[in-house]
């Protein structure tokens, strides 16, 4: 998919092509951790590493740089957070559960 976004043919990135991207976001991760540590306040590691993971995945898979930690209002970031938010009343969670419950009665 990255190749498509870059204008090439559909091909996957090799590990050798991914390592520089992962290293680049590792540097961003370290900078963000240092910036947070300078504030002398507790750090929410879930947010920091979640942003790092999302940046690496979107960059290597889709060729998109979203900088999710510094740009939390990006539409991709907002929609990904909605998708991964666990809520029992979420229709995505209820649909399969409801299907299983109804299939037992019919």
Secondary structure, 3 states (H helix, E strand, C coil): CHHHHCCCCCCCCCHHHHHHHHHHHHHHHHHHHHHHHHCCCCCCHHHHHHHHHHHHHHHHHHCCCCCCCCCCCCHHHHHHHHHHCCCCCCHHHHHHHHHHHHHHHC
